[in-house]
């Protein structure tokens, strides 16, 4: 049994979990409606719109981000917001690309 509290996770925890994940996404912390994960697409980003609002914080690499009818280049440290239900995905991402993902709030997003 681990002595680590459920509200604490290390980067190593996320990377190890992601390494075991078959869907290239690992949730390392969750509480109520909040979920913090690490996402590393492989070749293709097959995302569909999500039921909750979300934030991406680019951790490594570069990509282009498609959000509704917009396209923008993103890199380490960039932070992106996507409202619930909006089409989005990463394209042309580097081999080392990964991003933190934070989901929160009610289904359908906040007003």
Protein Blocks (a to p, Z undefined) as FASTA:
>chain_A
ZZbdfkbccfklmmmmmmmpmnlpacfbdehjbccdddddehiacbdcdfbdcddddfbd
cddddehjaccdddehiacdddehiacddehiafkbccddddedjehiaZZ
